[in-house]
Amino acid sequence: MADVVTALLLAMATENAELRQQLASAQDMLVETAIDAGNMHALVEAMRTERDAWREETEQLRGPMMRTA
């Protein structure tokens, strides 16, 4: 009976260690994904700022042309 309990405990400890390793890997992937998402968000915001600047410049350039037309 003691051998059975020992084998079960060993199996549970092994499975626990494997699950902890999988959890650590998943957490690493989530951190990397969060970093990538943050970088992409910053890039999108920069592109929006540049777009808005282009729109403003376009409106400023159109202004005189619209008045003379």
LINWOMO-V968790 format. One record per run of one state. SS is the DSSP state (@ for helix, = for strand, . for the rest). FROM is the first residue (numbers start at 0). TO is the last residue. If there is no record, write none. Layout:
BEGIN
SS | FROM | TO
SS | FROM | TO
END
This chain:
BEGIN
. | 0 | 0
@ | 1 | 67
. | 68 | 68
END
